[in-house]
């Protein structure tokens, strides 16, 4: 007798099989017991008829509790009303571990309780669907870059200096060398990789000691950062829109079942196709003012500002040419008007805010040294980075995409904490 995955039951109709998993829920109807079993690949209804099985097996089916681990043997039947469209006419039940009083029940639970029990909450149908979509987003990201001549570059998690400013660093002692910091970004190292390999991308965890409690922030999250030699801001925006379209359309095509479980309105995701609107910062300021926001030119966009701007469009919008003063030291200024940085943020629709931030990088050695001084950064820590401008400097550009923000948007989640298996926030580092 074959042990099969629940997701493959359609290949075994009218055959006897074995499945192994956990009891998701159960119900009774007179002399019939319905056990819904999950195995990570899907959900199967297992039907026990009194008289078709021994009293011992029927009693087992009656007494076991939610999340008991078990093995079921039975004949696969097509049943359109059952989860997944198939069920088992069960003949046997082997209990591996009998469980009772499982903490997470079908009733409503507070978010703090669920986060305290995140290790168990992950088993719920909704969380499983989110994790499967996250997995498919990750695969789409890798497929996109791997299929376009990019090389994956693994960058350090422990770094000697800041990328995005020193106020949001996690610091740790580092032997006799003083302090090291958990990385905020792999970008600077990706630039070195681009000048060696032409086109690279990094994919790894990043950390921000930012005291923010908004639904858009985590202290530990995953970033994807492509970097391309001989590229400018327009090339960067072209790559970003092609990238986002590929991710979203792939998930729509391959994860329809999971999106349905989440009750996601996919009509808005279907609009995520290039070209995306490209809005100059000055135009973004006018949009805000027309919508009643007393926005001062020169400020960076806040979360509420991003939402108002994105509401004007039916797909992601690119805001470019930000004031140089609010952007990072490595962003190149517009040669035609140095008050602007050659930077772009991609804002997701439906209030999900910035999911991509990118720029053309400053490739001039003298100007980059000036920027480092203006930002009060220690030049000695960046000498290796300055070497990239001393030896074979070329125009280059890249961006960073936050994985959790992207997953949160695609899934239609209220908070990023559900987009990562074990969220880390300023008030939580367990379980």
N, C-alpha and C positions, 0 to 999 in steps of 0.2 A: 504494500500500500504506500502511495506516494505522499510525502509531506510537501505541501504546496503553500505558496503565498496566497493570501486572500485576494490580492489584486489579479491573480491568474485563474481564479475559479471559473471564469468563462470558457477556459480551454478544457474543462473537465466535467461538463454537464453529463449527468447520469452515470458518472463514475464515482467510486468510493475513494475518498482522500482523507488525509489527516492535516489539520491546521493546528498551530500552536500560537497562543497569545494570552491576552488578559481580558477579563470580563468587563465590558464597557458599561452595559446596563442589562436589566432583565425584566420580564413581566410574565404574568401567568394568565391563562384563559381556561379555567376548568382543569381538564386533564392534559393541558398542553403547557409546556414551559418554553419561553422564547429567550434565548441568551444571545446578546449581541457581543461578539468577540472582535477585538482589534489586535492586529499584529504589526502595526507600523506601516503596512502597505495598503490597508483598507479595513473595512468593517464587514462582518458577515453575521447574519442571523442564523442561529443554530436552533432547530426545532426538535424538542423532545416530546414524543407522544407517550402517555402512560399506556402501557401494554405492549408498545413496540420496543421498550427498553426495560431492563430489570428495575425492581423497586429501589435497589441500591443506587443505581445511576439516576433515577428520577429524584430521589431524595437529595443526592449531591447537587443536582441542578437547582433544587429548591433552596438549599441552605447557603451556598457560597455567596460571598459578598463582592461588591464592586472592586475591581482591580486584582481579584484572585487570578493567579497564573494557571493555565490549564492547557490540555490537549483535547481536541475534539475529533472524533472519527465519524464520517457520515457520507451520504450520497449527495452530490451536488445537484440542485434543482434550479431551473430558471424561475425567478419570481420577481416580476417587475416592481412589486410594492416593497420588496426587501431592500435594505441598504446595499448599494452596488448592483442590484438587479439579480442577485443569486443568493441562495440560502442552502444550508445543509440539513438534510433529513438525518438527524444525529442518531448514531448507534452506540456511541460510547463516550465517556467523559472521564478523563484522568486529571486529577487535581495535582498540580505541582506545588503550589503554596496557597493555602486558604487564607483569605484576608477578610477582615470585618472592620467596621467603623472607619472606612477610608475618609480622610479629612475633607476632601473636596467633593461635594455632592451636587446634584442638579439644581439646588437652590441658589439664590444670589449670595455672593460673598463679597466683602469689601476688598478693595485693591491691595491694602496693606497685608491682609490675610493671604491673598493670592500670591503676593510677592514673597512673603515669608515662606510660602510653600511652593516656590517657583519650580523646584525639582520635581514636584508632583503635578503642578499646574500644566507643565509642558505636555502631559499626556492627554489633555482635553482635545476634542476634535478641532476647535478653533486654533489652538496653539500649534497643533500638528500641521494644520493647513498653512499657517504662517511660516513655519520652519521649512516646509516643502517649497513654498514660493521663494523664500530666502535662498534655499539651495539652488533653485533654478535660475535666480538672478545671478548668483555667483558663477554658475556654469556659463550663462550667457555672456557675462563680462569676460571670462577667460576665452570663450570661443571667439568673441568679437576681436580681441586683440591678437590672439594666436593666429587667427585667420587673415590678419592684415600686416603680417611681418613684424609685429612687436616682439620683443624679448622680455620675459619676466625678470625683474631685478629685485632681489630681496635686500632690503635696506635695514640698517641697525634699529633696534628698539631702544637701546641705550645710546644716547648721543651726548656730545660735549657742549652743545649750545642750543639756543632757541631758534625756531624758524618763524613763529608767528608772534613773538613778543614774550618777554620773560615773566609776565604776571600770571601766566596760566601753565606753569611747568610743575610737574611732579619731580622732586629732587631726591636723590639717593646718594649715600656715601659710596665712593668708588676707590677702594684700596688706598694706595698712597698718592693717587692723582687728584684728590679733592672730591668734587661732586660730578655726578652724571645725571642725566635727565631722561625721563621716559619720552619717547619721541612724540612730537606734535604732528609730524608729517615726514614722509620719505622724500619729499620733493628735491631738496638740495642734492641728495645722493642720486636721485633720478636724473638730474641735470648732468652729473658726471657720467652716468650710464648712457645718456643720449649722445654725448659727444664721443663715446666709445662705440656704440652699437647703432646709432641713428634713431631708432624708435624703441622705447622701453616703457614698461608700466610696472608700478609697484602695487602690492596688494597685501596689506597687513594691518595689525592693530595700531591705533594711535590714541593719545591720551591728552586730555585738556583739564587742568585743575581750575576750571571755570566755575565760579559759585553761582550757577544758574539752575533754576528749578523749572524751566519751561518744558513743555512737552516735546520740544525740538532738540533737547540737549541730553547727552550722556557724557560721563567722564572717560569712558573707554568705548571706542567704536572702531569700525573698520573703514579704511580709506583705500580707494583705487586712484592711482595717480599716473596717468600717461605723460610722457615727455618726449618731444619730437624736435630733432635738429633741423635747421633750415625751415623753420615754420614761424609764421607771424600770428597776430591776433585773429585775423580772418580764418586762417587754417585751423586755429584752435576752436573757433566757434563751429566750423564745418564738422570737425571731428566730434565735438560734444553732441551736436544734434543727431548725427548719424548713430552715435553710441546709444543715446537715450531711446531713439526710435527702435533700435535693434532689441534692447532689453525689454521694453514694454510689449512690443509686438510678439516677441518670443513667449513671454509669460502668458499673454492672452491666448496664444495658440495652444500652449502645452499644459496650462494649469487652470483650465476652465472649471474643473470640479472643485478645486480648492478656493477659487474666487467665488464660486457659488456658495460654498460653506460659509465664507465671510460675508455673504450678501453684498458683495462689492458691485456698485454701479459701474459696469465696464464701458458704458457708452462714452464716458469722458476719456477713458484710456485709449479708446479706439482712435481718438483725434490726435494722439501723440505720433505725428508723422511730420517729417521735414517738408518744407522749411519752417523753422520757428521764427516768430517775430523777433526782430532785433531793435531794441530801444536804447537810444543814447541816454545817459544819465540825465542830461538836461530835459529830455522829453519825459523821463520818469518823474522828475520834479514837477513838471506841469501837470501830469496825470494826478499826482497827489493833491496838488493845489486845487485842481478842478473838482476833486472829490472831498473838499473841505478840510484838508490837512494843512496846518500851518507849518510847512516843511521848509527848513532853511537850507539853501544851497550850500554844499560843502559837507553836510552831515552824511554819515553812512545810513543805509536803509535799515530800519528796524523790522521786526517780524510783522507788525501790523502794516507797515508801509509795503512790504513785499506782498502781503495778501491783497491789498487794494490794487496794486499794479497787476498782479496775476489774474485778478478777477475780470480784467478787461479783455482777456484772450481765452481761446478754447483749447490751448495747448501750452507747453512750457514757453516762457518768454526769456529772452536774453537781454539783460541790462549791461551795457558796456560803456567804457570811457568814464570810469568813476574819478572823482577828484583824487589826485595823487596823494594828498595829505592823509587820506583815510585808508590807504592801502599799504601793503607790506613793502619793505625796503628793496626787495628783489624785482619788483614789477617795473617794467620799462615805462618811462614817460613818453607821451605822444610827441614826436619831434616837431609836429606842426603847432602844438599847443601844450607846453610842458605842465600846465596845471592839471591835465588829465593823465591818468595812468591807462596803459593799454591792457585793461582788465575787463573781465566779464564774469557775471554771476548768472546762472540759469535758475530761474524761479519756477517751481512746480505749480500746477494749478491746484485749486481747491484748498488754498490756505496752507500748503505744506512747505512753502518758503524755499530758501536756497538749497539746492541739492548738488550743484556744481559751482565751484569757484576756480577761476583760472586767469591766466595772463600770458602775455609775451614777457620774457625775462629780460632784465637789463644785461646786455652783452658787452657793454663798454666798461673797461677796467676802472678808469678814473672816476666815472660817474657812479659806479657801484661802490667804490670806496667812500665817496661823498655821502651816499645814502646810508651806509653803515654808520658813519659818524653822526649823521642827522638823527638816527634812531638810537643813539647812545649805546651801540653794541660794541663789544670788544673786537677790534679788527684781528687780533691774534687768533681768535677762535675760528675765523673765517678765511685764513690764509689759503687753506686747501681749496676752498670754494672760489677764491679770487684767482687761483691758478687756472681755473677753467676759462678765465678771460685772458690770462697771460699766454696761454698756449693753444692756439687754434680756435679762438672764439668765433661763434657763428650766431646769427639770429636763431632763437629757439623758444618754444612755448609749450605749455602744458596746463593741466587742471587737476583738481581733486574732486572725486565724487564720494559722498558719504553713503556707505552701503545701507545703514539703518534708516536714514531719511528716505532713501529710494524705496526700500522695502515697505516702509510705513506708508508712503504715498501710494504705491501700487496696491497694497492691501486695504487702503482706506482706514488705517488705524488712528486712534485718538492720540496715542502717545508712543514714542520710540521704545519704551521699555518692553513692548511686546515684539519688537522687530529683532531682538537679539536673545539668544537662549538664557543668559544670566546677566541682566542689566546691572551696570554700575553707575550710581548717581551720587550726588553729594551727601545724601543722607542714607545711602545703602551700599554695602559691599558684601552682603550675604544673600542667599546661600552661595 
